[in-house]
Amino acid sequence: MVVALTRTMWVDVRDIEGGEVAVEQDSRGDAGGGAGEYAAEDTADRSVGTLELFFDLVFVYAMSQVTILMLADISWAGFGRGLLALAVVWWAWVCYAWLTNTSDHAGPAHRLLIFLAMAAMLVAAVALPQAFGGRALVFGLAFLAVRLIHVALLALDVRGEADVGAPALRLVPSLLGGPALLVAAAFVDTQGRELLWIAAVVIGFSGPVVIGTAGWGVAPGYFVERHGQIIIIALGEAIVQVGAGAEHSLGRLSVVTAVLLAVLIAAGLWWSYFGYLRGGAERRLRGTRNGERARLARDSYSYLHLPLVAGVVFFALGVHEAVAGADEPLPLLPAVALAGGVALFFAGDVAYRWRDHHQLAVDRLLAALGAAAVIPVAGVAPALAALAGLTLICLLQTSWELWRHPVIGPVDSS
């Protein structure tokens, strides 16, 4: 259901930005150094298909399991484990997003491997809330299977393509090294287990930096659309947690009000990402030369979208607690999750737009600072007041943007 809504909402977003989308379509091949320089790659561009939407179903579930993992242990250690689990899940999704961004995987063998990867990822997601405990080995083996299938798909894709095959093969150690450490972590006690998880995350994330992105293609429209959909998936998980927090006490006016405010905050985060500043993202990728395009896509999307997703996941945890106890002040850590998650999302949006366009979104920076300032308020005032404060910040940011119509567009160099 969430993925169906994802597709509908994303189509609506592209309709809202119709004028800018039309400009983007007209400008294909025109930015930068002329049409010929970009035509070969741009003609391979496409929309996200139903197979990718189907595949992302397991990541909807996996992200919800990250929230469950942290709700089971609301502590600094629990938050740290949640971040590690989210980073692992995120990087698995990123690897498949890069894999499918220039290939539709229409052949039977490709589709079968995608379905097997879904099954393995589902097993990993089921085990995720106990990935640092009793189901550590199940999670590690399932995640290793996900990555082995990814390598198999990668090998099928690069057969006979020397310019892509060599860089792809150089990435294999980083693709498999991290999951192997997760399996090893199952046989180590806590602290040592967390250290192995940290090493696994570092190995995975550092691969594209150490090895480089030479030879990797990026389909601009597909890449922007696919990452927009993962933001929708994360926001969908936040909405689920709003409902989960309210289900046992929905008869109280304070809880109903908290639900309304929580949805308005989620809508504010949606607007921050998909509002007026969104239209230049695809043009930015299209107007960048192929070698730099891959580096830009790596930095702006593979790396800098993680703080956005992490912000929503932490907000989901905090809003669950805030809605459930709307009349009471929040303990410190749920307060940090609620307001800090919103602040992290706005800060991540600032970082993403700076890397993408070298322009500073000052309104989002101020919104991040304002959200962070709500943390101490949430600890002494009823959670409803904290939700009201965050709603006001989101409304002010959105209103300013509706009034000023700011534009952040492509730049000539990264």
C-alpha positions as CSV (number, residue, x, y, z in Angstrom):
1,M,0.0,0.0,0.0
2,V,2.8,2.4,0.9
3,V,4.6,1.8,-2.4
4,A,1.3,2.3,-4.3
5,L,0.9,5.6,-2.6
6,T,4.5,6.3,-3.3
7,R,4.0,6.0,-7.1
8,T,0.8,8.1,-7.0
9,M,2.4,10.9,-4.9
10,W,5.5,11.0,-7.0
11,V,3.5,11.3,-10.2
12,D,1.6,14.2,-8.5
13,V,4.9,15.9,-7.6
14,R,6.1,15.7,-11.2
15,D,2.7,17.2,-12.3
16,I,3.1,20.0,-9.7
17,E,6.4,20.9,-11.2
18,G,5.1,20.5,-14.7
19,G,6.7,23.8,-15.9
20,E,10.1,22.9,-14.7
21,V,9.8,19.3,-15.9
22,A,9.1,20.6,-19.4
23,V,12.1,22.8,-19.2
24,E,14.2,19.8,-18.1
25,Q,12.9,17.7,-21.1
26,D,13.7,20.6,-23.5
27,S,17.2,21.0,-22.1
28,R,18.4,17.5,-22.5
29,G,21.8,17.6,-24.1
30,D,21.9,21.4,-24.2
31,A,23.6,22.2,-20.9
32,G,27.4,22.4,-20.7
33,G,29.4,21.3,-23.7
34,G,26.8,20.5,-26.3
35,A,24.3,17.7,-27.2
36,G,26.7,15.1,-28.3
37,E,28.6,15.0,-25.1
38,Y,25.6,13.8,-23.1
39,A,23.3,12.2,-25.7
40,A,24.7,8.6,-25.4
41,E,23.8,8.4,-21.7
42,D,20.7,10.5,-21.7
43,T,19.0,8.4,-24.4
44,A,19.2,5.5,-21.9
45,D,17.3,7.5,-19.3
46,R,14.0,6.1,-18.1
47,S,11.4,6.2,-15.4
48,V,11.3,4.0,-12.4
49,G,9.5,0.8,-13.3
50,T,7.2,-1.5,-11.4
51,L,10.0,-4.0,-10.7
52,E,11.9,-1.4,-8.7
53,L,8.8,-0.4,-6.8
54,F,8.1,-4.1,-6.0
55,F,11.7,-4.5,-4.9
56,D,11.5,-1.5,-2.6
57,L,8.7,-3.1,-0.6
58,V,11.2,-5.0,1.4
59,F,13.0,-1.7,2.3
60,V,9.7,-0.2,3.5
61,Y,9.6,-3.1,6.0
62,A,13.3,-2.9,6.8
63,M,13.1,0.8,7.6
64,S,10.1,0.2,9.9
65,Q,12.2,-2.5,11.6
66,V,15.0,0.0,12.3
67,T,12.4,2.1,14.2
68,I,11.3,-1.1,16.1
69,L,14.9,-1.8,17.0
70,M,15.4,1.6,18.6
71,L,12.0,1.6,20.3
72,A,13.0,-1.6,22.0
73,D,16.0,0.1,23.5
74,I,15.6,3.9,23.8
75,S,19.1,4.7,24.9
76,W,22.2,6.2,23.4
77,A,23.5,2.7,22.7
78,G,20.1,1.9,21.1
79,F,20.3,5.0,19.0
80,G,23.8,4.0,17.9
81,R,22.7,0.5,16.9
82,G,19.8,2.0,15.0
83,L,22.1,4.2,13.0
84,L,24.3,1.3,12.2
85,A,21.4,-0.8,11.1
86,L,20.0,2.1,9.0
87,A,23.4,2.6,7.4
88,V,23.6,-1.1,6.4
89,V,20.0,-1.1,5.0
90,W,20.6,2.2,3.2
91,W,23.8,1.0,1.5
92,A,22.1,-2.2,0.4
93,W,19.4,-0.1,-1.3
94,V,22.0,2.3,-2.7
95,C,23.9,-0.5,-4.4
96,Y,20.8,-1.8,-6.1
97,A,19.7,1.7,-7.1
98,W,23.0,2.1,-8.9
99,L,22.7,-1.3,-10.4
100,T,19.3,-0.7,-11.9
101,N,19.7,3.0,-12.9
102,T,21.0,2.2,-16.4
103,S,19.5,-1.2,-16.9
104,D,15.9,-2.4,-16.8
105,H,16.8,-6.0,-15.9
106,A,14.0,-7.3,-18.2
107,G,15.5,-10.7,-18.7
108,P,14.2,-13.8,-16.8
109,A,17.6,-14.4,-15.1
110,H,17.8,-10.8,-13.9
111,R,14.3,-10.8,-12.6
112,L,14.8,-14.1,-10.8
113,L,17.9,-12.8,-9.1
114,I,16.0,-9.6,-8.0
115,F,13.2,-11.8,-6.5
116,L,15.8,-13.9,-4.6
117,A,17.4,-10.7,-3.3
118,M,14.0,-9.5,-2.1
119,A,13.5,-12.8,-0.3
120,A,17.0,-12.6,1.4
121,M,16.4,-8.9,2.3
122,L,13.1,-9.8,3.8
123,V,14.7,-12.4,6.0
124,A,17.3,-9.8,7.1
125,A,14.6,-7.3,7.8
126,V,12.6,-9.8,10.0
127,A,15.8,-10.5,12.0
128,L,16.9,-6.8,12.2
129,P,15.3,-5.9,15.5
130,Q,17.5,-8.6,17.1
131,A,20.5,-8.2,14.7
132,F,22.7,-7.3,17.7
133,G,21.3,-10.1,19.8
134,G,19.8,-13.5,19.2
135,R,19.3,-13.2,15.5
136,A,22.7,-11.7,14.6
137,L,23.8,-14.7,12.6
138,V,20.5,-14.9,10.7
139,F,20.8,-11.3,9.8
140,G,24.4,-11.5,8.8
141,L,23.9,-14.6,6.5
142,A,20.8,-13.1,4.9
143,F,22.5,-9.8,4.3
144,L,25.5,-11.6,2.8
145,A,23.1,-13.4,0.4
146,V,21.7,-10.0,-0.6
147,R,25.1,-8.7,-1.5
148,L,26.2,-11.9,-3.3
149,I,23.1,-11.7,-5.5
150,H,24.0,-8.0,-6.1
151,V,27.5,-9.1,-7.3
152,A,26.0,-11.7,-9.5
153,L,23.7,-9.2,-11.1
154,L,26.6,-6.8,-11.5
155,A,28.6,-9.5,-13.3
156,L,25.8,-10.1,-15.7
157,D,25.5,-6.4,-16.4
158,V,29.1,-5.7,-17.2
159,R,29.8,-8.8,-19.4
160,G,31.6,-7.6,-22.5
161,E,31.9,-4.0,-21.3
162,A,35.5,-3.5,-20.6
163,D,35.2,0.2,-19.6
164,V,32.6,-0.6,-16.9
165,G,33.6,-4.2,-16.0
166,A,37.0,-3.4,-14.6
167,P,35.8,-0.6,-12.2
168,A,32.9,-2.8,-11.2
169,L,35.2,-5.7,-10.3
170,R,37.4,-3.5,-8.2
171,L,34.4,-2.7,-6.0
172,V,33.7,-6.4,-5.2
173,P,36.0,-6.5,-2.1
174,S,34.2,-3.6,-0.5
175,L,30.8,-5.0,-1.5
176,L,31.5,-8.4,0.2
177,G,33.9,-7.3,2.9
178,G,31.3,-5.5,5.0
179,P,28.7,-8.3,5.0
180,A,31.4,-10.8,5.8
181,L,32.1,-8.8,8.9
182,L,28.4,-8.8,9.9
183,V,28.5,-12.6,9.8
184,A,31.7,-12.6,12.0
185,A,30.0,-10.1,14.4
186,A,27.4,-12.8,15.2
187,F,30.2,-14.7,17.0
188,V,31.4,-11.8,19.1
189,D,30.0,-10.3,22.3
190,T,28.6,-6.8,22.5
191,Q,31.0,-3.9,22.0
192,G,33.1,-6.1,19.8
193,R,30.0,-6.8,17.8
194,E,29.3,-3.1,17.4
195,L,32.9,-2.4,16.4
196,L,32.6,-5.0,13.6
197,W,29.4,-3.3,12.4
198,I,31.2,0.1,12.4
199,A,34.0,-1.5,10.3
200,A,31.4,-3.0,7.9
201,V,29.7,0.3,7.4
202,V,33.1,2.1,6.8
203,I,34.2,-0.5,4.3
204,G,30.9,-0.3,2.3
205,F,30.7,3.5,2.3
206,S,34.4,4.0,1.5
207,G,34.4,1.8,-1.6
208,P,33.2,4.3,-4.1
209,V,35.6,6.9,-2.7
210,V,38.7,4.7,-2.6
211,I,37.9,2.9,-5.9
212,G,36.3,5.8,-7.6
213,T,33.3,6.1,-9.9
214,A,35.1,5.9,-13.3
215,G,33.0,4.0,-15.9
216,W,29.7,4.2,-13.9
217,G,26.7,5.6,-15.8
218,V,23.9,7.7,-14.3
219,A,20.5,8.1,-15.8
220,P,19.5,11.5,-14.4
221,G,15.7,11.2,-14.5
222,Y,15.7,7.8,-13.0
223,F,18.3,8.6,-10.3
224,V,16.4,11.7,-9.1
225,E,13.0,9.9,-9.2
226,R,14.3,6.8,-7.4
227,H,15.8,8.8,-4.5
228,G,12.7,10.9,-4.3
229,Q,10.7,7.7,-3.8
230,I,12.9,6.5,-1.0
231,I,12.2,9.8,0.8
232,I,8.5,9.1,0.4
233,I,9.0,5.6,1.8
234,A,10.8,7.0,4.9
235,L,8.0,9.6,5.4
236,G,5.5,6.8,5.0
237,E,7.2,5.0,7.9
238,A,6.8,8.1,10.0
239,I,3.1,8.2,9.3
240,V,2.8,4.6,10.3
241,Q,4.4,5.4,13.7
242,V,2.0,8.3,14.2
243,G,-0.8,5.9,13.8
244,A,0.9,3.3,16.1
245,G,1.4,5.9,18.8
246,A,-2.3,7.0,18.7
247,E,-4.1,3.6,18.3
248,H,-4.5,3.0,22.1
249,S,-5.7,6.5,23.1
250,L,-7.3,8.0,20.0
251,G,-10.4,9.0,22.1
252,R,-8.5,11.8,23.8
253,L,-8.6,15.3,22.2
254,S,-4.9,15.8,22.9
255,V,-4.0,12.7,21.0
256,V,-6.1,13.6,18.0
257,T,-4.5,17.1,18.0
258,A,-1.1,15.5,18.2
259,V,-1.9,13.3,15.2
260,L,-2.9,16.4,13.2
261,L,0.3,18.3,14.2
262,A,2.5,15.2,13.4
263,V,1.0,14.9,9.9
264,L,1.6,18.7,9.4
265,I,5.3,18.2,10.4
266,A,5.7,15.3,8.0
267,A,4.0,17.5,5.3
268,G,6.6,20.2,6.1
269,L,9.4,17.8,5.6
270,W,7.8,16.6,2.3
271,W,7.6,20.2,1.1
272,S,11.2,20.9,2.1
273,Y,12.4,18.2,-0.3
274,F,9.8,18.3,-3.1
275,G,8.9,22.0,-3.1
276,Y,10.2,24.8,-5.2
277,L,13.8,24.0,-4.9
278,R,13.4,20.5,-6.3
279,G,13.1,21.2,-10.0
280,G,16.7,21.9,-10.8
281,A,18.0,18.5,-9.5
282,E,17.5,16.6,-12.8
283,R,18.8,19.5,-14.9
284,R,21.9,19.6,-12.7
285,L,22.7,16.0,-13.4
286,R,22.0,16.3,-17.1
287,G,24.2,19.4,-17.4
288,T,27.2,17.6,-15.9
289,R,29.8,15.7,-17.9
290,N,29.7,11.9,-17.5
291,G,32.7,11.5,-15.2
292,E,31.7,14.2,-12.9
293,R,28.1,13.2,-13.1
294,A,28.8,9.9,-11.3
295,R,30.7,11.7,-8.5
296,L,27.9,14.2,-8.1
297,A,25.4,11.4,-7.9
298,R,27.5,9.5,-5.4
299,D,27.9,12.5,-3.1
300,S,24.5,14.2,-3.4
301,Y,22.4,11.0,-3.4
302,S,24.2,8.0,-2.2
303,Y,25.8,9.8,0.7
304,L,23.9,13.0,1.5
305,H,20.4,11.4,1.3
306,L,21.3,9.2,4.2
307,P,21.0,12.2,6.8
308,L,17.6,12.9,5.2
309,V,16.4,9.4,5.7
310,A,18.0,9.1,9.2
311,G,16.2,12.4,10.2
312,V,12.8,10.9,9.2
313,V,13.6,7.6,11.0
314,F,14.5,9.4,14.2
315,F,11.4,11.6,13.8
316,A,9.3,8.5,13.5
317,L,10.6,7.1,16.8
318,G,10.1,10.4,18.6
319,V,6.6,11.1,17.1
320,H,5.5,7.6,18.2
321,E,6.3,8.5,21.8
322,A,5.0,12.1,21.5
323,V,1.6,11.0,20.2
324,A,1.3,8.2,22.7
325,G,2.0,10.6,25.6
326,A,0.8,13.9,24.2
327,D,-0.1,15.3,27.7
328,E,3.3,14.6,29.3
329,P,6.8,16.0,28.7
330,L,9.1,13.6,26.7
331,P,12.1,11.9,28.3
332,L,15.4,13.3,27.0
333,L,16.1,10.7,24.3
334,P,12.6,10.7,22.7
335,A,12.8,14.5,22.7
336,V,16.2,14.3,20.9
337,A,14.7,11.9,18.4
338,L,11.6,14.0,17.7
339,A,13.1,17.5,17.4
340,G,16.6,16.3,16.5
341,G,15.2,14.2,13.7
342,V,13.4,17.2,12.2
343,A,16.6,19.3,12.6
344,L,18.7,16.5,11.0
345,F,16.4,16.4,8.0
346,F,16.6,20.1,7.4
347,A,20.3,20.1,7.9
348,G,20.7,17.2,5.5
349,D,18.6,19.1,2.9
350,V,21.0,22.0,3.2
351,A,24.0,19.8,2.7
352,Y,22.4,18.0,-0.3
353,R,21.5,21.3,-2.0
354,W,25.0,22.7,-1.3
355,R,26.7,19.8,-2.9
356,D,24.2,19.6,-5.8
357,H,24.2,23.3,-6.6
358,H,26.8,25.1,-4.4
359,Q,24.0,27.3,-3.1
360,L,23.0,27.7,0.5
361,A,19.3,27.2,1.5
362,V,19.3,29.6,4.4
363,D,15.7,29.1,5.3
364,R,16.3,25.3,5.8
365,L,19.4,26.1,7.9
366,L,17.3,28.3,10.2
367,A,14.6,25.7,10.3
368,A,17.2,23.1,11.5
369,L,18.4,25.5,14.2
370,G,14.8,26.2,15.3
371,A,14.0,22.5,15.5
372,A,17.1,21.8,17.5
373,A,16.0,24.5,19.9
374,V,12.7,22.6,20.6
375,I,14.6,19.7,22.2
376,P,14.8,21.3,25.7
377,V,11.2,22.5,25.4
378,A,10.1,18.9,24.8
379,G,11.7,17.9,28.0
380,V,9.7,20.3,30.2
381,A,6.5,21.0,28.4
382,P,3.8,18.5,27.2
383,A,4.8,16.7,24.0
384,L,1.8,18.4,22.4
385,A,3.7,21.7,22.8
386,A,6.8,20.3,21.2
387,L,4.8,19.1,18.2
388,A,3.1,22.5,18.0
389,G,6.6,24.2,18.0
390,L,7.9,22.0,15.2
391,T,4.7,22.5,13.2
392,L,5.2,26.3,13.5
393,I,8.7,26.0,12.2
394,C,7.6,23.9,9.2
395,L,4.8,26.3,8.5
396,L,7.1,29.3,8.6
397,Q,9.6,27.7,6.3
398,T,7.0,26.6,3.8
399,S,5.2,30.0,4.0
400,W,8.5,31.8,3.3
401,E,9.2,29.6,0.3
402,L,5.6,30.1,-1.1
403,W,6.1,33.9,-0.7
404,R,9.6,34.2,-2.1
405,H,9.7,31.4,-4.7
406,P,13.4,30.8,-4.3
407,V,15.2,29.0,-7.1
408,I,18.2,26.8,-6.7
409,G,19.4,25.7,-10.1
410,P,22.3,24.1,-11.9
411,V,25.8,25.6,-11.7
412,D,28.6,25.3,-14.1
413,S,31.0,23.3,-12.0
414,S,30.8,21.1,-8.9
